[in-house]
């Protein structure tokens, strides 16, 4: 049943790709937006069944012959271990350079362990299908299509939540029933990348704090510069899915909004104060409808857009803070790249959502030697490699140094989603999947908004009404209590 469910999600994604210009990509970070230490440290463990640290087979990793990741001392333990491990990654752009360099550094420390990377194009769709077939390798970025209650079907437990939550950020995102199955490859804050020179040349002196102020600024950029005001990267697909990251914490200032969504009546309805999910999708829809985006979104190109924003040919892109370093490194103008909060204000204050990038997961069906070698490499990556400095992301360890890019978020509160209540760990996924709205696990809804705005086929209100109807139908079908 689990295999069929995951395969169905993968096939649905493939079918979606064939219906729209949206497609998979090589650089997608994780399924959330990033966290500061305080927000992550305050993440409660109410959904973690703290007393449980056993895997699905009833054994802890140490009982099965493999220590938990917190018990491994990199550079000291297992110096004679011989193994060959393969890692699947979405980063086709740096797999043969930066990532190969990480592997070489690690293999100097462990010369008997061979580390091989495999970059996967259309990562989410391709890896979801490979996961169900088995034999994919030893380490992968866990795709967002795997619900929490199926993590143990494919990945080994890295340790218990109460222990690892004291060490690493974002572990709740890949935890089920007290076991942590993935540790995030760092994290990002949810905001908007922009070219500071272009915005200044357009005569903009203050950052926008509301959707309408943002749209007015995009119009100023169109009127006063040659830059594309907002580049959607529509054809890449996953870049469209990035908009979903802002509908919760950034749009509401409420860390419990994600958990409340399955119980909410008509959550996509427009609010008078222009907060909440509608406000986020309003920015997307109106940007396209007012022709403040690239002339032909279907021909947009992710790789070339990095250099274009660096050169000032693009003014703005809605992506997580992980993208900033890539934009800085794509040309001769790194100092022109900035990062601003998403333009929504809640009761006079701005917020930024935070969460982990893709989480490293280790194949539960690998040999014990390969599991240990994989854990050594993952721990080296997240604790000793220069990865987080290279990428400008929030480090995996809670005592790590924050990236300079977030210094621009002065006065903005970074918050992370609260853990789900006991017994509701899968409720959001269940309602989201049953409704087929597809928040954060399917690029199509955001592509649908863009296409409707581009061709004038439907209004945003019509789309949001349909989503509310689907959400209500899913709640009824699953017997979910709805708060009036």
Order of alpha helices (4+ residues) and beta strands (2+ residues): alpha-alpha-beta-alpha-beta-alpha-beta-alpha-beta-alpha-beta-beta-beta-beta-beta-alpha-alpha-alpha-alpha-alpha-alpha-alpha-beta-alpha-beta-beta-beta-alpha-alpha-beta-alpha-alpha-alpha
